Amino acid sequence: MATKFIKIKCMKCGNSQVAFSHTNKDIRCQKCDALLLQPKGGKAHLVDAEIEEEYND
Ligand SMILES: [Zn+2]
């Protein structure tokens, strides 16, 4: 399985948080509520976010 956790940075407010790369639900910024990740039947689609770090484990 190629599932992993990713550290993503919100493009709107700069807040960083860790999320599951293959999430099956919308992930929103904990700080400003911007939509960061959207489920896409596999690896989630980045919306207002960029990947800062990937954890392969
Ligand atoms: Zn934010």
N, CA, C, O and the ligand as a Tripos MOL2 file, in Angstrom:
@<TRIPOS>MOLECULE
protein
  229   227    58     0     0
PROTEIN
NO_CHARGES

@<TRIPOS>ATOM
      1 N           0.8390   -1.1990    0.0000 N.3       1 MET1
      2 CA          0.0000    0.0000    0.0000 C.3       1 MET1
      3 C           0.8750    1.2510    0.0000 C.2       1 MET1
      4 O           1.8760    1.3370    0.7120 O.2       1 MET1
      5 N           0.4750    2.1900   -0.8020 N.am      2 ALA2
      6 CA          1.2410    3.4270   -0.9220 C.3       2 ALA2
      7 C           0.6260    4.5340   -0.0790 C.2       2 ALA2
      8 O           0.7200    5.7180   -0.4040 O.2       2 ALA2
      9 N          -0.0020    4.1200    1.0050 N.am      3 THR3
     10 CA         -0.6180    5.1340    1.8520 C.3       3 THR3
     11 C           0.4140    5.7160    2.7960 C.2       3 THR3
     12 O           1.3140    5.0140    3.2570 O.2       3 THR3
     13 N           0.2850    6.9610    3.0730 N.am      4 LYS4
     14 CA          1.2270    7.5930    3.9820 C.3       4 LYS4
     15 C           0.6590    8.9080    4.5130 C.2       4 LYS4
     16 O          -0.4010    9.3790    4.0990 O.2       4 LYS4
     17 N           1.4120    9.4690    5.4400 N.am      5 PHE5
     18 CA          1.0100   10.7440    5.9820 C.3       5 PHE5
     19 C           1.8440   11.8350    5.3270 C.2       5 PHE5
     20 O           3.0160   11.6340    5.0080 O.2       5 PHE5
     21 N           1.2370   12.9590    5.1390 N.am      6 ILE6
     22 CA          1.9360   14.0880    4.5360 C.3       6 ILE6
     23 C           1.7600   15.3170    5.4120 C.2       6 ILE6
     24 O           0.7370   15.4950    6.0740 O.2       6 ILE6
     25 N           2.7670   16.1430    5.3980 N.am      7 LYS7
     26 CA          2.6690   17.4150    6.0980 C.3       7 LYS7
     27 C           2.3320   18.4480    5.0340 C.2       7 LYS7
     28 O           3.0880   18.6410    4.0810 O.2       7 LYS7
     29 N           1.2170   19.0940    5.2000 N.am      8 ILE8
     30 CA          0.7890   20.0630    4.2070 C.3       8 ILE8
     31 C           0.7150   21.4570    4.8050 C.2       8 ILE8
     32 O           0.4370   21.6450    5.9890 O.2       8 ILE8
     33 N           0.9750   22.4230    3.9380 N.am      9 LYS9
     34 CA          0.9590   23.8100    4.3760 C.3       9 LYS9
     35 C          -0.1940   24.5280    3.6850 C.2       9 LYS9
     36 O          -0.3460   24.4590    2.4650 O.2       9 LYS9
     37 N          -0.9820   25.1990    4.4650 N.am     10 CYS10
     38 CA         -2.1080   25.9550    3.9260 C.3      10 CYS10
     39 C          -1.5890   27.1570    3.1320 C.2      10 CYS10
     40 O          -0.7660   27.9280    3.6240 O.2      10 CYS10
     41 N          -2.0790   27.3040    1.8980 N.am     11 MET11
     42 CA         -1.6260   28.4060    1.0600 C.3      11 MET11
     43 C          -2.2630   29.7320    1.4910 C.2      11 MET11
     44 O          -1.7780   30.8060    1.1340 O.2      11 MET11
     45 N          -3.3320   29.6480    2.2470 N.am     12 LYS12
     46 CA         -4.0350   30.8680    2.6480 C.3      12 LYS12
     47 C          -3.4440   31.5070    3.8970 C.2      12 LYS12
     48 O          -3.2790   32.7250    3.9570 O.2      12 LYS12
     49 N          -3.1250   30.6860    4.8960 N.am     13 CYS13
     50 CA         -2.6530   31.2710    6.1490 C.3      13 CYS13
     51 C          -1.2670   30.7820    6.5570 C.2      13 CYS13
     52 O          -0.6790   31.3180    7.4960 O.2      13 CYS13
     53 N          -0.7330   29.7700    5.8640 N.am     14 GLY14
     54 CA          0.6140   29.2940    6.1730 C.3      14 GLY14
     55 C           0.6870   28.2760    7.2830 C.2      14 GLY14
     56 O           1.7790   27.8540    7.6640 O.2      14 GLY14
     57 N          -0.4450   27.8750    7.8070 N.am     15 ASN15
     58 CA         -0.4510   26.8830    8.8810 C.3      15 ASN15
     59 C          -0.0870   25.4920    8.3380 C.2      15 ASN15
     60 O          -0.5210   25.1160    7.2490 O.2      15 ASN15
     61 N           0.6970   24.7430    9.0890 N.am     16 SER16
     62 CA          1.0720   23.3890    8.6780 C.3      16 SER16
     63 C           0.3460   22.3630    9.5250 C.2      16 SER16
     64 O           0.1580   22.5570   10.7260 O.2      16 SER16
     65 N          -0.0600   21.2770    8.9010 N.am     17 GLN17
     66 CA         -0.6770   20.1900    9.6450 C.3      17 GLN17
     67 C          -0.4240   18.8760    8.9180 C.2      17 GLN17
     68 O          -0.1100   18.8540    7.7280 O.2      17 GLN17
     69 N          -0.5670   17.7870    9.6580 N.am     18 VAL18
     70 CA         -0.3230   16.4690    9.0830 C.3      18 VAL18
     71 C          -1.6560   15.8550    8.6870 C.2      18 VAL18
     72 O          -2.6350   15.9340    9.4290 O.2      18 VAL18
     73 N          -1.6820   15.2400    7.5040 N.am     19 ALA19
     74 CA         -2.9040   14.6110    7.0200 C.3      19 ALA19
     75 C          -2.5720   13.2830    6.3570 C.2      19 ALA19
     76 O          -1.4260   13.0190    5.9940 O.2      19 ALA19
     77 N          -3.5900   12.4630    6.2080 N.am     20 PHE20
     78 CA         -3.4580   11.1810    5.5390 C.3      20 PHE20
     79 C          -3.5120   11.4390    4.0260 C.2      20 PHE20
     80 O          -4.4290   12.0990    3.5370 O.2      20 PHE20
     81 N          -2.5350   10.9190    3.3020 N.am     21 SER21
     82 CA         -2.4500   11.2290    1.8620 C.3      21 SER21
     83 C          -3.6010   10.6460    1.0460 C.2      21 SER21
     84 O          -3.9360   11.1640   -0.0190 O.2      21 SER21
     85 N          -4.2060    9.5640    1.5480 N.am     22 HIS22
     86 CA         -5.3050    8.9430    0.8230 C.3      22 HIS22
     87 C          -6.6110    9.0940    1.6100 C.2      22 HIS22
     88 O          -7.3730    8.1410    1.7650 O.2      22 HIS22
     89 N          -6.8410   10.2730    2.0850 N.am     23 THR23
     90 CA         -8.0360   10.5300    2.8770 C.3      23 THR23
     91 C          -9.2950   10.3030    2.0490 C.2      23 THR23
     92 O          -9.2830   10.4710    0.8300 O.2      23 THR23
     93 N         -10.3670    9.9260    2.7090 N.am     24 ASN24
     94 CA        -11.6260    9.7680    1.9860 C.3      24 ASN24
     95 C         -12.6230   10.8420    2.4140 C.2      24 ASN24
     96 O         -13.8270   10.7180    2.1900 O.2      24 ASN24
     97 N         -12.1050   11.8860    3.0260 N.am     25 LYS25
     98 CA        -12.9660   13.0170    3.3690 C.3      25 LYS25
     99 C         -12.1850   14.3130    3.1810 C.2      25 LYS25
    100 O         -10.9540   14.3190    3.1530 O.2      25 LYS25
    101 N         -12.9160   15.3930    3.0540 N.am     26 ASP26
    102 CA        -12.2710   16.6860    2.8930 C.3      26 ASP26
    103 C         -11.4330   17.0280    4.1170 C.2      26 ASP26
    104 O         -11.8630   16.8180    5.2520 O.2      26 ASP26
    105 N         -10.2460   17.5520    3.8830 N.am     27 ILE27
    106 CA         -9.4070   18.0100    4.9870 C.3      27 ILE27
    107 C          -9.3480   19.5290    4.9170 C.2      27 ILE27
    108 O          -8.9980   20.1130    3.8920 O.2      27 ILE27
    109 N          -9.6930   20.1360    6.0140 N.am     28 ARG28
    110 CA         -9.6850   21.5930    6.0700 C.3      28 ARG28
    111 C          -8.6130   22.1050    7.0170 C.2      28 ARG28
    112 O          -8.2170   21.4180    7.9590 O.2      28 ARG28
    113 N          -8.1550   23.3090    6.7580 N.am     29 CYS29
    114 CA         -7.1560   23.9360    7.6060 C.3      29 CYS29
    115 C          -7.7140   24.0950    9.0150 C.2      29 CYS29
    116 O          -8.8390   24.5540    9.2090 O.2      29 CYS29
    117 N          -6.8950   23.7010    9.9950 N.am     30 GLN30
    118 CA         -7.3410   23.7870   11.3910 C.3      30 GLN30
    119 C          -7.4220   25.2360   11.8560 C.2      30 GLN30
    120 O          -8.0570   25.5450   12.8640 O.2      30 GLN30
    121 N          -6.7760   26.1070   11.1130 N.am     31 LYS31
    122 CA         -6.6960   27.4950   11.5340 C.3      31 LYS31
    123 C          -7.7070   28.3940   10.8020 C.2      31 LYS31
    124 O          -8.4450   29.1500   11.4340 O.2      31 LYS31
    125 N          -7.7320   28.3010    9.4690 N.am     32 CYS32
    126 CA         -8.5950   29.2290    8.7140 C.3      32 CYS32
    127 C          -9.7120   28.5350    7.9560 C.2      32 CYS32
    128 O         -10.4920   29.1990    7.2740 O.2      32 CYS32
    129 N          -9.8090   27.2050    8.0570 N.am     33 ASP33
    130 CA        -10.9030   26.4390    7.4600 C.3      33 ASP33
    131 C         -10.8640   26.3720    5.9290 C.2      33 ASP33
    132 O         -11.8610   26.0020    5.3090 O.2      33 ASP33
    133 N          -9.7460   26.7180    5.3190 N.am     34 ALA34
    134 CA         -9.6310   26.5750    3.8640 C.3      34 ALA34
    135 C          -9.6070   25.0890    3.5100 C.2      34 ALA34
    136 O          -9.1340   24.2660    4.2950 O.2      34 ALA34
    137 N         -10.1160   24.7520    2.3350 N.am     35 LEU35
    138 CA        -10.1000   23.3550    1.8990 C.3      35 LEU35
    139 C          -8.6970   23.0070    1.4140 C.2      35 LEU35
    140 O          -8.1900   23.6040    0.4640 O.2      35 LEU35
    141 N          -8.0820   22.0390    2.0730 N.am     36 LEU36
    142 CA         -6.7020   21.6780    1.7430 C.3      36 LEU36
    143 C          -6.6020   20.4270    0.8780 C.2      36 LEU36
    144 O          -5.8580   20.4030   -0.1020 O.2      36 LEU36
    145 N          -7.3370   19.4060    1.2350 N.am     37 LEU37
    146 CA         -7.2810   18.1330    0.5190 C.3      37 LEU37
    147 C          -8.6810   17.6480    0.2030 C.2      37 LEU37
    148 O          -9.6040   17.7620    1.0100 O.2      37 LEU37
    149 N          -8.8090   17.1050   -0.9920 N.am     38 GLN38
    150 CA        -10.0840   16.5740   -1.4270 C.3      38 GLN38
    151 C          -9.8910   15.1220   -1.8460 C.2      38 GLN38
    152 O          -8.9440   14.8190   -2.5710 O.2      38 GLN38
    153 N         -10.7640   14.2180   -1.4100 N.am     39 PRO39
    154 CA        -10.6250   12.8120   -1.7850 C.3      39 PRO39
    155 C         -10.7790   12.6300   -3.2900 C.2      39 PRO39
    156 O         -11.5770   13.3160   -3.9290 O.2      39 PRO39
    157 N         -10.0120   11.7020   -3.8470 N.am     40 LYS40
    158 CA        -10.0570   11.5160   -5.3000 C.3      40 LYS40
    159 C          -9.9390   10.0440   -5.6650 C.2      40 LYS40
    160 O          -9.3670    9.7060   -6.7010 O.2      40 LYS40
    161 N         -10.4750    9.1690   -4.8250 N.am     41 GLY41
    162 CA        -10.4330    7.7470   -5.1240 C.3      41 GLY41
    163 C          -9.0330    7.1820   -5.1660 C.2      41 GLY41
    164 O          -8.7690    6.2330   -5.9040 O.2      41 GLY41
    165 N          -8.1460    7.7420   -4.3960 N.am     42 GLY42
    166 CA         -6.7540    7.3100   -4.3580 C.3      42 GLY42
    167 C          -6.0100    8.3640   -3.5890 C.2      42 GLY42
    168 O          -6.3990    8.7270   -2.4790 O.2      42 GLY42
    169 N          -4.9500    8.8540   -4.1650 N.am     43 LYS43
    170 CA         -4.2290    9.9360   -3.4990 C.3      43 LYS43
    171 C          -5.0820   11.1980   -3.5570 C.2      43 LYS43
    172 O          -5.5960   11.5660   -4.6130 O.2      43 LYS43
    173 N          -5.2200   11.8360   -2.4400 N.am     44 ALA44
    174 CA         -6.0790   13.0160   -2.3730 C.3      44 ALA44
    175 C          -5.5200   14.1630   -3.2140 C.2      44 ALA44
    176 O          -4.3130   14.2810   -3.4260 O.2      44 ALA44
    177 N          -6.4270   14.9860   -3.6760 N.am     45 HIS45
    178 CA         -6.0690   16.1220   -4.5160 C.3      45 HIS45
    179 C          -5.7890   17.3430   -3.6480 C.2      45 HIS45
    180 O          -6.5820   17.6770   -2.7670 O.2      45 HIS45
    181 N          -4.6790   18.0000   -3.8910 N.am     46 LEU46
    182 CA         -4.3320   19.1990   -3.1310 C.3      46 LEU46
    183 C          -5.1170   20.3900   -3.6590 C.2      46 LEU46
    184 O          -5.1460   20.6360   -4.8650 O.2      46 LEU46
    185 N          -5.7430   21.1160   -2.7720 N.am     47 VAL47
    186 CA         -6.5010   22.2900   -3.1990 C.3      47 VAL47
    187 C          -5.7070   23.5420   -2.8120 C.2      47 VAL47
    188 O          -4.8330   23.9710   -3.5640 O.2      47 VAL47
    189 N          -5.9970   24.1230   -1.6630 N.am     48 ASP48
    190 CA         -5.2350   25.3030   -1.2360 C.3      48 ASP48
    191 C          -4.0850   24.9000   -0.3230 C.2      48 ASP48
    192 O          -3.9330   25.4360    0.7750 O.2      48 ASP48
    193 N          -3.2760   23.9500   -0.7900 N.am     49 ALA49
    194 CA         -2.1960   23.4590    0.0630 C.3      49 ALA49
    195 C          -1.0110   22.9990   -0.7630 C.2      49 ALA49
    196 O          -1.1410   22.7010   -1.9510 O.2      49 ALA49
    197 N           0.1230   22.9470   -0.1320 N.am     50 GLU50
    198 CA          1.2960   22.3620   -0.7790 C.3      50 GLU50
    199 C           1.9380   21.4030    0.2090 C.2      50 GLU50
    200 O           1.8420   21.5820    1.4230 O.2      50 GLU50
    201 N           2.6000   20.3730   -0.3340 N.am     51 ILE51
    202 CA          3.2330   19.3720    0.5160 C.3      51 ILE51
    203 C           4.5660   19.9010    1.0400 C.2      51 ILE51
    204 O           5.4100   20.3640    0.2730 O.2      51 ILE51
    205 N           4.7350   19.8240    2.3280 N.am     52 GLU52
    206 CA          5.9960   20.2530    2.9340 C.3      52 GLU52
    207 C           6.8890   19.0540    3.1960 C.2      52 GLU52
    208 O           8.1120   19.1410    3.0850 O.2      52 GLU52
    209 N           6.2720   17.9410    3.5430 N.am     53 GLU53
    210 CA          7.0330   16.7730    3.9190 C.3      53 GLU53
    211 C           6.1730   15.5260    3.7350 C.2      53 GLU53
    212 O           4.9590   15.5640    3.9330 O.2      53 GLU53
    213 N           6.8230   14.4060    3.3480 N.am     54 GLU54
    214 CA          6.1020   13.1500    3.2290 C.3      54 GLU54
    215 C           6.7350   12.1400    4.1640 C.2      54 GLU54
    216 O           7.9570   12.0470    4.2780 O.2      54 GLU54
    217 N           5.8820   11.3920    4.8240 N.am     55 TYR55
    218 CA          6.3940   10.3840    5.7580 C.3      55 TYR55
    219 C           6.1380    9.0040    5.1770 C.2      55 TYR55
    220 O           4.9860    8.5890    5.0480 O.2      55 TYR55
    221 N           7.1820    8.3010    4.8310 N.am     56 ASN56
    222 CA          7.0380    6.9630    4.2670 C.3      56 ASN56
    223 C           7.1150    5.9210    5.3650 C.2      56 ASN56
    224 O           8.2000    5.4680    5.7300 O.2      56 ASN56
    225 N           5.9930    5.5530    5.8740 N.am     57 ASP57
    226 CA          5.9800    4.5550    6.9150 C.3      57 ASP57
    227 C           4.6240    3.8510    6.9550 C.2      57 ASP57
    228 O           4.4140    2.9620    7.7800 O.2      57 ASP57
    229 ZN         -5.1950   28.0470    6.6500 Zn       58 ZN58
@<TRIPOS>BOND
     1     1     2 1
     2     2     3 1
     3     3     4 2
     4     3     5 am
     5     5     6 1
     6     6     7 1
     7     7     8 2
     8     7     9 am
     9     9    10 1
    10    10    11 1
    11    11    12 2
    12    11    13 am
    13    13    14 1
    14    14    15 1
    15    15    16 2
    16    15    17 am
    17    17    18 1
    18    18    19 1
    19    19    20 2
    20    19    21 am
    21    21    22 1
    22    22    23 1
    23    23    24 2
    24    23    25 am
    25    25    26 1
    26    26    27 1
    27    27    28 2
    28    27    29 am
    29    29    30 1
    30    30    31 1
    31    31    32 2
    32    31    33 am
    33    33    34 1
    34    34    35 1
    35    35    36 2
    36    35    37 am
    37    37    38 1
    38    38    39 1
    39    39    40 2
    40    39    41 am
    41    41    42 1
    42    42    43 1
    43    43    44 2
    44    43    45 am
    45    45    46 1
    46    46    47 1
    47    47    48 2
    48    47    49 am
    49    49    50 1
    50    50    51 1
    51    51    52 2
    52    51    53 am
    53    53    54 1
    54    54    55 1
    55    55    56 2
    56    55    57 am
    57    57    58 1
    58    58    59 1
    59    59    60 2
    60    59    61 am
    61    61    62 1
    62    62    63 1
    63    63    64 2
    64    63    65 am
    65    65    66 1
    66    66    67 1
    67    67    68 2
    68    67    69 am
    69    69    70 1
    70    70    71 1
    71    71    72 2
    72    71    73 am
    73    73    74 1
    74    74    75 1
    75    75    76 2
    76    75    77 am
    77    77    78 1
    78    78    79 1
    79    79    80 2
    80    79    81 am
    81    81    82 1
    82    82    83 1
    83    83    84 2
    84    83    85 am
    85    85    86 1
    86    86    87 1
    87    87    88 2
    88    87    89 am
    89    89    90 1
    90    90    91 1
    91    91    92 2
    92    91    93 am
    93    93    94 1
    94    94    95 1
    95    95    96 2
    96    95    97 am
    97    97    98 1
    98    98    99 1
    99    99   100 2
   100    99   101 am
   101   101   102 1
   102   102   103 1
   103   103   104 2
   104   103   105 am
   105   105   106 1
   106   106   107 1
   107   107   108 2
   108   107   109 am
   109   109   110 1
   110   110   111 1
   111   111   112 2
   112   111   113 am
   113   113   114 1
   114   114   115 1
   115   115   116 2
   116   115   117 am
   117   117   118 1
   118   118   119 1
   119   119   120 2
   120   119   121 am
   121   121   122 1
   122   122   123 1
   123   123   124 2
   124   123   125 am
   125   125   126 1
   126   126   127 1
   127   127   128 2
   128   127   129 am
   129   129   130 1
   130   130   131 1
   131   131   132 2
   132   131   133 am
   133   133   134 1
   134   134   135 1
   135   135   136 2
   136   135   137 am
   137   137   138 1
   138   138   139 1
   139   139   140 2
   140   139   141 am
   141   141   142 1
   142   142   143 1
   143   143   144 2
   144   143   145 am
   145   145   146 1
   146   146   147 1
   147   147   148 2
   148   147   149 am
   149   149   150 1
   150   150   151 1
   151   151   152 2
   152   151   153 am
   153   153   154 1
   154   154   155 1
   155   155   156 2
   156   155   157 am
   157   157   158 1
   158   158   159 1
   159   159   160 2
   160   159   161 am
   161   161   162 1
   162   162   163 1
   163   163   164 2
   164   163   165 am
   165   165   166 1
   166   166   167 1
   167   167   168 2
   168   167   169 am
   169   169   170 1
   170   170   171 1
   171   171   172 2
   172   171   173 am
   173   173   174 1
   174   174   175 1
   175   175   176 2
   176   175   177 am
   177   177   178 1
   178   178   179 1
   179   179   180 2
   180   179   181 am
   181   181   182 1
   182   182   183 1
   183   183   184 2
   184   183   185 am
   185   185   186 1
   186   186   187 1
   187   187   188 2
   188   187   189 am
   189   189   190 1
   190   190   191 1
   191   191   192 2
   192   191   193 am
   193   193   194 1
   194   194   195 1
   195   195   196 2
   196   195   197 am
   197   197   198 1
   198   198   199 1
   199   199   200 2
   200   199   201 am
   201   201   202 1
   202   202   203 1
   203   203   204 2
   204   203   205 am
   205   205   206 1
   206   206   207 1
   207   207   208 2
   208   207   209 am
   209   209   210 1
   210   210   211 1
   211   211   212 2
   212   211   213 am
   213   213   214 1
   214   214   215 1
   215   215   216 2
   216   215   217 am
   217   217   218 1
   218   218   219 1
   219   219   220 2
   220   219   221 am
   221   221   222 1
   222   222   223 1
   223   223   224 2
   224   223   225 am
   225   225   226 1
   226   226   227 1
   227   227   228 2
@<TRIPOS>SUBSTRUCTURE
     1 MET1         2 RESIDUE 1 A MET
     2 ALA2         6 RESIDUE 1 A ALA
     3 THR3        10 RESIDUE 1 A THR
     4 LYS4        14 RESIDUE 1 A LYS
     5 PHE5        18 RESIDUE 1 A PHE
     6 ILE6        22 RESIDUE 1 A ILE
     7 LYS7        26 RESIDUE 1 A LYS
     8 ILE8        30 RESIDUE 1 A ILE
     9 LYS9        34 RESIDUE 1 A LYS
    10 CYS10       38 RESIDUE 1 A CYS
    11 MET11       42 RESIDUE 1 A MET
    12 LYS12       46 RESIDUE 1 A LYS
    13 CYS13       50 RESIDUE 1 A CYS
    14 GLY14       54 RESIDUE 1 A GLY
    15 ASN15       58 RESIDUE 1 A ASN
    16 SER16       62 RESIDUE 1 A SER
    17 GLN17       66 RESIDUE 1 A GLN
    18 VAL18       70 RESIDUE 1 A VAL
    19 ALA19       74 RESIDUE 1 A ALA
    20 PHE20       78 RESIDUE 1 A PHE
    21 SER21       82 RESIDUE 1 A SER
    22 HIS22       86 RESIDUE 1 A HIS
    23 THR23       90 RESIDUE 1 A THR
    24 ASN24       94 RESIDUE 1 A ASN
    25 LYS25       98 RESIDUE 1 A LYS
    26 ASP26      102 RESIDUE 1 A ASP
    27 ILE27      106 RESIDUE 1 A ILE
    28 ARG28      110 RESIDUE 1 A ARG
    29 CYS29      114 RESIDUE 1 A CYS
    30 GLN30      118 RESIDUE 1 A GLN
    31 LYS31      122 RESIDUE 1 A LYS
    32 CYS32      126 RESIDUE 1 A CYS
    33 ASP33      130 RESIDUE 1 A ASP
    34 ALA34      134 RESIDUE 1 A ALA
    35 LEU35      138 RESIDUE 1 A LEU
    36 LEU36      142 RESIDUE 1 A LEU
    37 LEU37      146 RESIDUE 1 A LEU
    38 GLN38      150 RESIDUE 1 A GLN
    39 PRO39      154 RESIDUE 1 A PRO
    40 LYS40      158 RESIDUE 1 A LYS
    41 GLY41      162 RESIDUE 1 A GLY
    42 GLY42      166 RESIDUE 1 A GLY
    43 LYS43      170 RESIDUE 1 A LYS
    44 ALA44      174 RESIDUE 1 A ALA
    45 HIS45      178 RESIDUE 1 A HIS
    46 LEU46      182 RESIDUE 1 A LEU
    47 VAL47      186 RESIDUE 1 A VAL
    48 ASP48      190 RESIDUE 1 A ASP
    49 ALA49      194 RESIDUE 1 A ALA
    50 GLU50      198 RESIDUE 1 A GLU
    51 ILE51      202 RESIDUE 1 A ILE
    52 GLU52      206 RESIDUE 1 A GLU
    53 GLU53      210 RESIDUE 1 A GLU
    54 GLU54      214 RESIDUE 1 A GLU
    55 TYR55      218 RESIDUE 1 A TYR
    56 ASN56      222 RESIDUE 1 A ASN
    57 ASP57      226 RESIDUE 1 A ASP
    58 ZN58       229 GROUP 0 **** ****
